[in-house]
C-alpha cells in the first residue's frame, strides 16, 4: 500500500470544510493548521480570477523530516503515511526546517511538532480521512497509489498533475490537478495589506507574542512574473515565524569558542612548536570546557520539551545530524575532561593522546552544524557548499579571539600575540570573502536568493552590515593590521567574538523569514 492525495483544483470552491473537519477530528488548537486553503487572485478587475489551493503534508516517499528527527518521533509507515508520535517529540523544531512545504507546526498546547497524519486512526478502521469525507465537491481524493484500480491511481494516470518542489527529491505524494503555479509557489505572489486575514504581525505556537522578522519589501514581486497575469495572495494561514530563535545562534557561537580555542591550543603546541605556559593551557582548557557546557545549555533551552532531552542519547535516530552532533559534542567533552585529568596527574602519554583526540573532536564540533543545516531541505540558503568553510572560520575567529583575550589576562609572551594576530588577520579577511561570496554569488534557488536579500537589504540588514560586517569583521581586521599593542588587539578580539554571534544570528534567522507555502 502507498497512500497519497489528489487535490482537484477544478472542483475546489474554497469553502474551508476540509480545514474545519481536520481541526474537529484531530483537536487541532487555534492558530495552527494541518490542512488549510490558500487564496490567490490573478489579473485586474474585471478580468480577474481567484484560485483556491489546499495545502498540507505531502507524505513524501523520501521525507526529510523523518531523516532529521533525532528521536524517531516522525516515521514513515509501511503504508506510506508519514506519521508522528508526540510522546517522543522533544520540540527541537528541526522537522519544521527540513520540510520544504511548511507542513509542520509547533502545537501550542503539547509543545511538540504536529502535522497531517492522513487521519491514520480512521484509515485503520476503514474510514476516509476527515477532509475527504467532508468535501462537498469531492475535490480531495485519497487512496492507494499502488492499486491501479483505485480512483486516485486512475486520476494520476489519466490527468495532468503537478507536485510541489519536485527538485527537492522528496517524491511528494500530494498531486494537484490544474494546480496553479502562483498558488503552489509562495514567491510568485505579492503580499498585500488590504484584506483582513492576508497577513499578520504576530507568531503562533513557539513564536507566540513575538514580532515577525519580515522579508525585504523590495524583493517581493509587485507586478507578477513576466508574461503572466498579476498575482497576489489574499488569504492564508498565519506564518510560523522564526522557530529557531536566539538560542540556536548562541549555541553555534559558544560551540565555536569551545572548539576553536582547544583546536588552536593543539596547533600551537603540536605543529608550531609554540610552548604555552601552564597558566595559559589551563585557562584555555577551562574556558573551552565552560563554553562547551554553555553549548549544552543553549541546546536544551531551545527545546520546547527540554525534559525529554535525554531521549537524544537514550533512543537516538543515528541518521539525524542532531544525534551525530550530540555524540560529537559528548566526545569532545570526554576528551577535554581526559586532558584535564592527564595534565593534573602529569601523565604525558595520556595527555598527548587526549590532546590529539580532543583536537579531532574539536574540528568535528566546529563543522558538523554545516551538515545539520544542510539536511534542513526546507531552507535553501543553508545548502551552500561553502557552509563548512563558513563554520570552520567562525571557530577559528572565535577561538583565536578568546585566546588573545586570555593571553592579555594571563600575561603571555609577545610572540603568542604575534602568532594570534597573523591568524586573526587571515581569518577575518577570508571570512569577509566567504560571507560576501555566499551573499552575492550565484544562488541555487530563488528561495536562497530571497534569504540573501533579507540580509543585504531587508529587516536584518542593520544587524549584518553593522553588527557582523563592520563591527564584527572589518574593524577587528583593520585593528589587527594596524597595531600590535596587546590591549588594542584584545579589544579587536572582543569585537570579533561579537561578530561571530551576529553572523550566525542573521545566517540562521534570514532563511526562516522566507515563506515555504
N, C-alpha and C positions, 0 to 999 in steps of 0.2 A: 504494500500500500504506500501511496505517496500523495498525501493530501495537499491541496492548494486552493487558490481562489481565482475566480474571474470576475472582474468588475466591468459590466457592460454600460459604458458611459452614454450609449444611445438611449438607455431607459431611465437612468438616474434622474430624479426630479429635485434632488437636494432637500428632501423632507426631514433628514436627520433621524429617521426612525431607527436606523442601524446604530447610531450613536446612543440613543436613549435605551434601546434594548440591551446593548452591551453594558452600559452603566448599571442598569437594573439587574441583569443576570449575574454580573461579576462584582457587584457592590463597589464600583469604581468611585473614588472620592471626587468631590467637587474640585475643579481647577485642573484636572488631568484627564486624559482620554486614551483609550486603547484603539478605538475606531472613531474617526471624525471625517467631516465633509468640508472640503475647501472650495471656496467660490473664487472664480477668476472671470473678469469681464474683458472683452476684446472689442475694439472698434470705438467709434464715436457716434453718439446718438444722432439720428435714429438708426444708423447702421451699426448696431452693437448687439452683442450676444453674451449671455452668461453661461459658464461651463461649471459643472459640478464634478468633483473628484473625491472618491472615498479613499482615505489613506489609513494605513495600519501596518502591522508587522508583515513582512514578505515571506516568512517561514522558509528562509533560504536553504538550499541544499548544502551550501558551504557557509554556514553562519559565522561571521566574525565575532559576534557577541559571545558565542559558546567558546570560541578559541581563547578569548581574552579573560573570561571569567576565572578567577583564581580558586574558586571553591565548588565548581560544578553546580552552581545554583541554576544555571541555564544549561539545557541539554537538548539534543535532537533525538526525538523518539524514533522507534523503528518504523512508524507510520508517516514520518516526515514532518510531524508537528514539532516546532521549536517551543519547548515548554520551559517553565521556570518553577523553582521551589523557593518560596520566600523564607522558608525556615532555615535555609543555608546562607542566604544572601548577607553579605557583610556591609553592603551600602558603599562600595568603593567607586561606583558610577563609571567604571571602565567600559561596561557594556554600552552605555549611552554614547561614549566617544567612538566605539567600534562600529556601531550601526550606521550605515550610510543613509538610512531612510528616516532617522529621527523617531523610531517607533517605540523606544523605551523611555520610561519616565521614572522619577523617584516618587513612590507613594507617600504622600504627606502624613498618612496615619501609621503605616507599618515601618516607614523609613527604609524600605527595601525597593529594589528595582521591580518593575512590573511591565506587562505589555499584553497584547492579544495572544492568547494561547489556544486559539481555534475552538474555544468552548470545549476543551478536551473532555470535561466531565459529562457533557451532553453527547459527544460522539461515542463515548464508551457505552452508552445505553441506547444507541441507535437514533439519536435526535440530531437535527441540523444545528449548526451554530445559531445563536440567537439573532444575529444580524441577518442571516439568510432567511430564517423563519419569518421575520417581521417585515422584510422589504416588500412594499405593496406593488412594486413594478418588476419583481424578480430580477433586479439588476445585479444582485450578488449571487454568484453560483459557487458552491463548494463541493468538493468531491475528490475521488481518487484519480489522479492524473495518469496512473499506470493502467487503469481499466479502460480499454479502448471503447467500451460501450457506454461509459458514463457521460453525463451531459457535459461536464467540464472538459473531458478529453476531446469530445466532438467539437466543442466550441474552439478550443485551442488549435485543433487540426484544420477546421474549416474557415475560421475567421482570421483576419489580420490583427494580431495582438502585439502589444509592446510591454516591456517591463522597465522599471526604473533603474537607472545607473548600471546597465549590464557590464560596463567596463570594469566594475569593481570585482568581478569574478565570483560573486556570491551565489549565482544561479538562483535568483529570486523566483518564487512560485506564486506571485501575485500578478496576474496578467490583466491588461486593460484592453478592451475593445473600444476603438475610437477614442483612445486616450489622447488628451490634448497636451501638447508639449509644454505650454506655459503653465498648465496646472500641475504637471509632474515635475517640472524643473523650477525650483523656487527662485533661481537667479534670472529667469526670463521675465519676471513681472516686477512692476514697481509697487512699492508700498504707498498707501495713501492714508490720510488722516481724517477724511470727511465722513467715514462710516463708523457707526457706534462701536462695533466689535472688530474693526480692521486690525488694530494693533493695541498693545498695552504697554504700560511703563513699569510694571512690577512683575517679578518672577513668581513661580509657584513651587510647591514641594520643597526641595532642598534649598532653593533660592528665594523662598517667600520673604517678602518685606524688604528685598534689596533691589536697587535700581539696575536695569539692564545696562550692559556695555553695548551701545548701538554701533552698527557699521557706519562707514563713511557715506554720508549722503550723496556726495558727488559720484560715488561708484554705483549708485542704484539706477537702473535704466529708467528713463523718463519718457521715451518715445517709442518703446518697443524695439524688437530686433529688426534690423534692416530687412525690408521685403515682407515683413509680417505685420498684421494689424496691431495697433497699440493694445497692450495688455496691462492689467493691474489687478492686484489681489484685493478683494473686498470683504472676505470673511475667512477666518482661520482660527485655530485654537491658540491659546497663549503660548509664546515661546518658552523654552525651558531655562533660559538664562545661562550663565557661566557656572556649570555644575562643579567644575574643578576650580575652586576659589583660591584664596591666597595660600592655603596650606600646601598645595602642590608645588608652586614656585618656591616656597620656603623649604620644602623637603629637598628639592633639587639643589637649592643653594647650600643648605647645610651639608648635604652629601658631597657636593663639590669641594667644600672646605676640608672635610674629613679625609676624603680620598686624595685630593691634591697635595695636602700637607704631608701625609705619610709617603706618598709617591716621590715627592721632591726630596724628602729626607733620605730615601733609599737611593735615588740617583746621585745625590751629592756625595754620599759616603761610598757607594759601590763603583760608580763609573767615573766621577770627577775626583775621587780620592780626596774629598774635602772633609777634614776632621771637624766634626761638630762637637762642641762642649757637651758634657753630660747634662748640664742645665738646659741647653738648647734641645737636646734629644728628648729629655723628659718632658719639657714644655710642649714640644711638637706632638709627642705621644698623647699627652693629657688633653690637649685641645682637639686632636683628631678623634679621640675616644668620646669627648664631650659632644662634639658636633655629630658624631655618628649616633649617639644617643638622642640628640635633638631630631635627627632624621626619623628615627622610630616614633618619636612623639608626634611629629607633624603627620606622619603616615597614619597613625591611629586617629589623630584629631580630624583628619579628612573623612574618615568613615562615618556613615550615618548609623551604623550599628557597631560601635567600637568594642562592645562586649564580646563580639564574635571574632575578633582579630585572630585568636589562636587557631581558628579553622584554616587559616592560610598555611599553617605548618602541620596541623593535625590531619586534615583531609584535603591536601592540595591537588590542583589540576596542573600537572607538571608542564603542560604545553603553554601555560599562560606566562607572559613575561613578568607579571606581578609576582608570581611564585618564584620564578627564576631570580628576579631582583631581590626578593626577600631572603632567599638562600644565599645569594651573593653578599648581601649586607651582613647576614649572620656569620658567614665565613670570614669576612673582613674583620668583624668584631672579635671572632675567636682568635685570629692571628694577632690582632692588636693586644688582646689580653695575654697571649702566649709570649709576645715580645716583652711586655712589661714584667712578667714573671721571670723570664730568662735574664733580662737586664738586671733585675733586682738581686737574683741569686747568683749572678756573674757566671752564667753558663754560655760561653761564647759560641759553641756549636749550635745550640738551640736558638740563641739569639740570631745567628745568621740565617738559619732555616726559617724562623718566623719573620725575619725581615724580607726575605725573598717571597715567601708565601703571602705576607701582608701586602707587598707591592703588587703581586699578580692580582689579588682580590681588590686592591685599591683601583687598579686600572679597569677591572670589570665593573666595579661600583661606579666609576666615573662615566662609563659609556653605555651601560645597559639601558638607561632610560631612553636612549635613541631608538632602541628596538621595541621598547614598550610603547612609545608614542607612534612608532611606525606600524604597530599592529592595530592601532586605532584607525581603521579604514574609513571611518566617517569624517576624518579631519585630514584633508589632502595636504595642507600646509606642513604637516608633520611627516609627510612621506619623502621629504628632501633627502637625497643621498649624502648631503653634507652635514646631516644632523649628528652623526657620530663624531666628526671633527669639531662641530659646534660644542658638544658636551665635553669633549676632551679638553678643548681650550678653556672652557669655563672652569674646569677643575684645576688646570694649570694656573690660571689667573687667581682663582680663589685661594688655592694652596700657597702660591708664591706670595700673594698679598698678606696672608695670615702669617707666613714665616717671616716676612720682612718686619711686620709689627712685633712679632715675638723677638726678633733679633735686636730691635731697639730696646725692648723691655728687659732682655737678659744681658745686654751689653756685649753682643757678639763682635768678633773681629771685623775690620773693614772689608777684608776680602770676601766675606759672605755677602755683604751688601752689593759688592761689585757683580758677583755672580747672579744674585737675585734681580738686580737692576737690569742686566742684559736679558735675562729670561723674560722679565715682565715687558720690556720694550718689544721683544719679538712677539710675545703673546698678545699684547694689546693691538699691535699693528696687524697681525694675522687675524685676530678676532674681528676687527673692523672690516677687513676684506671679506671674511666669511659671512658676516651679517649682511653687508651690502650685496654680496652675491646672491644670498638667499632671497633678499627683498627685490632686487632689481633684475635678477636673472630670469631666464625663461621658466615659467611655472608649468607644472604637469597638468593643471586643470584651471578652470575659471574659479573654482572654489578656493584653491590655493592663492590665486591672483587676488581674489576679494579679501582674503585674510591679510595679505601684504599691504593692500590699500588701507585697511583699518589701522595698521601700524604706521604707515607713512603719512596718511592724510586724514585718518578718522579719529575716533574717540580716544585712541591710545597714542596719538602722535606726540603729545607732550611728554608722556612717560618714556617713550622711546628716544626722541631727539634730545630731550634734556636729561632725563634720568639715566638712560643707557648709553646713548651715543656720546654726548658731550661730557657730562659729569663722570660717568662710569668708565669711559674708554679714552676719549680724546684728551681730556685734561690729565689723567694719570700718565698717558703716553708722553705728552709734552713735558711734564714734570720729570719723568724718568730720563728723558733725553737731555734735559737742560741742566739738571742739578745732580749732585752726588751726596748732598747732605742727608744724613740718616733720618733726621726728623721730618724733613720735607718728603723724603721717599716714603716714610710711614704714612703721611697724610695722603699721598698718591695711592698707597695701598688700601687705605680705608675707602677712598673714592672707588677704587677698583672692586672692592667687596660689594659696595652698594650697586655698582654697575652690573655685576653678575646677577644679583637679585632682580633688578629691573629688567634686564634682558630676558630672563626666564619668565618673568611675570607677563610681559607683553607677548612672548612667544607662545605661552600656554593659553592666555586669555583670548587672543585675537581670533584663532580658528573657531572658537566656541561662539563667536558672535555671528558667524555665517550660517544662515538657515539651511537645514537639511531636507525640509519637506514643505 
